[in-house]
Amino acid sequence: MPGRPCKACGAPLLFVKTEKGKTQVIDETTREKRIVVIDGVAHVMDTYLSHYATCPRAAEFRRNRGKQKE
Protein backbone atom coordinates (compact mmCIF):
# COMPACT_ATOMS: atom_id res chain seq x y z
CA MET A 1 0.00 0.00 0.00
CA PRO A 2 2.99 2.41 -0.08
CA GLY A 3 2.53 5.47 -2.23
CA ARG A 4 4.15 8.65 -3.33
CA PRO A 5 3.40 12.37 -3.00
CA CYS A 6 0.80 14.03 -5.22
CA LYS A 7 2.46 15.65 -8.24
CA ALA A 8 0.25 18.72 -7.85
CA CYS A 9 -0.04 19.43 -4.12
CA GLY A 10 2.62 17.18 -2.54
CA ALA A 11 0.21 15.40 -0.15
CA PRO A 12 1.17 11.83 0.81
CA LEU A 13 -0.92 9.35 -1.18
CA LEU A 14 -1.76 5.67 -1.03
CA PHE A 15 -2.63 3.67 -4.14
CA VAL A 16 -5.03 0.80 -3.47
CA LYS A 17 -7.13 -1.56 -5.60
CA THR A 18 -10.94 -1.53 -5.55
CA GLU A 19 -13.04 -4.70 -5.52
CA LYS A 20 -13.24 -4.38 -9.33
CA GLY A 21 -9.44 -4.19 -9.67
CA LYS A 22 -9.22 -0.47 -10.45
CA THR A 23 -6.66 1.77 -8.77
CA GLN A 24 -8.01 4.21 -6.18
CA VAL A 25 -5.88 7.13 -4.97
CA ILE A 26 -6.53 7.93 -1.31
CA ASP A 27 -5.24 10.70 0.90
CA GLU A 28 -3.03 9.15 3.58
CA THR A 29 -3.56 12.09 5.97
CA THR A 30 -7.35 11.50 6.19
CA ARG A 31 -7.06 8.15 8.00
CA GLU A 32 -9.71 7.65 10.70
CA LYS A 33 -10.71 4.64 12.76
CA ARG A 34 -14.42 3.91 12.37
CA ILE A 35 -16.80 1.20 13.49
CA VAL A 36 -18.38 -0.61 10.56
CA VAL A 37 -21.19 -3.11 11.17
CA ILE A 38 -21.25 -6.06 8.76
CA ASP A 39 -23.96 -8.68 9.22
CA GLY A 40 -24.56 -7.49 12.77
CA VAL A 41 -20.88 -7.70 13.77
CA ALA A 42 -18.91 -4.54 14.61
CA HIS A 43 -15.47 -4.16 13.03
CA VAL A 44 -12.99 -1.35 13.67
CA MET A 45 -11.56 -0.25 10.32
CA ASP A 46 -9.32 2.44 8.92
CA THR A 47 -11.17 4.76 6.55
CA TYR A 48 -9.77 7.34 4.14
CA LEU A 49 -11.00 10.00 1.73
CA SER A 50 -10.36 9.88 -1.98
CA HIS A 51 -7.53 12.26 -2.83
CA TYR A 52 -9.70 13.73 -5.59
CA ALA A 53 -11.98 15.02 -2.83
CA THR A 54 -9.14 16.75 -0.95
CA CYS A 55 -6.63 17.92 -3.60
CA PRO A 56 -6.94 21.62 -4.47
CA ARG A 57 -5.69 20.83 -7.99
CA ALA A 58 -7.70 17.64 -8.65
CA ALA A 59 -9.29 18.99 -11.84
CA GLU A 60 -5.88 18.87 -13.53
CA PHE A 61 -5.89 15.06 -13.25
CA ARG A 62 -9.48 14.25 -14.19
CA ARG A 63 -9.91 12.35 -17.42
CA ASN A 64 -11.96 13.91 -20.19
CA ARG A 65 -14.75 11.33 -20.12
CA GLY A 66 -16.22 11.50 -23.62
CA LYS A 67 -16.12 15.28 -23.86
CA GLN A 68 -14.34 16.88 -26.79
CA LYS A 69 -11.95 19.77 -26.27
CA GLU A 70 -12.99 22.98 -27.94
C-alpha positions as CSV (number, residue, x, y, z in Angstrom):
1,M,0.0,0.0,0.0
2,P,3.0,2.4,-0.1
3,G,2.5,5.5,-2.2
4,R,4.1,8.7,-3.3
5,P,3.4,12.4,-3.0
6,C,0.8,14.0,-5.2
7,K,2.5,15.6,-8.2
8,A,0.2,18.7,-7.8
9,C,0.0,19.4,-4.1
10,G,2.6,17.2,-2.5
11,A,0.2,15.4,-0.2
12,P,1.2,11.8,0.8
13,L,-0.9,9.3,-1.2
14,L,-1.8,5.7,-1.0
15,F,-2.6,3.7,-4.1
16,V,-5.0,0.8,-3.5
17,K,-7.1,-1.6,-5.6
18,T,-10.9,-1.5,-5.6
19,E,-13.0,-4.7,-5.5
20,K,-13.2,-4.4,-9.3
21,G,-9.4,-4.2,-9.7
22,K,-9.2,-0.5,-10.5
23,T,-6.7,1.8,-8.8
24,Q,-8.0,4.2,-6.2
25,V,-5.9,7.1,-5.0
26,I,-6.5,7.9,-1.3
27,D,-5.2,10.7,0.9
28,E,-3.0,9.2,3.6
29,T,-3.6,12.1,6.0
30,T,-7.4,11.5,6.2
31,R,-7.1,8.1,8.0
32,E,-9.7,7.6,10.7
33,K,-10.7,4.6,12.8
34,R,-14.4,3.9,12.4
35,I,-16.8,1.2,13.5
36,V,-18.4,-0.6,10.6
37,V,-21.2,-3.1,11.2
38,I,-21.2,-6.1,8.8
39,D,-24.0,-8.7,9.2
40,G,-24.6,-7.5,12.8
41,V,-20.9,-7.7,13.8
42,A,-18.9,-4.5,14.6
43,H,-15.5,-4.2,13.0
44,V,-13.0,-1.3,13.7
45,M,-11.6,-0.3,10.3
46,D,-9.3,2.4,8.9
47,T,-11.2,4.8,6.5
48,Y,-9.8,7.3,4.1
49,L,-11.0,10.0,1.7
50,S,-10.4,9.9,-2.0
51,H,-7.5,12.3,-2.8
52,Y,-9.7,13.7,-5.6
53,A,-12.0,15.0,-2.8
54,T,-9.1,16.8,-1.0
55,C,-6.6,17.9,-3.6
56,P,-6.9,21.6,-4.5
57,R,-5.7,20.8,-8.0
58,A,-7.7,17.6,-8.6
59,A,-9.3,19.0,-11.8
60,E,-5.9,18.9,-13.5
61,F,-5.9,15.1,-13.3
62,R,-9.5,14.2,-14.2
63,R,-9.9,12.3,-17.4
64,N,-12.0,13.9,-20.2
65,R,-14.7,11.3,-20.1
66,G,-16.2,11.5,-23.6
67,K,-16.1,15.3,-23.9
68,Q,-14.3,16.9,-26.8
69,K,-11.9,19.8,-26.3
70,E,-13.0,23.0,-27.9
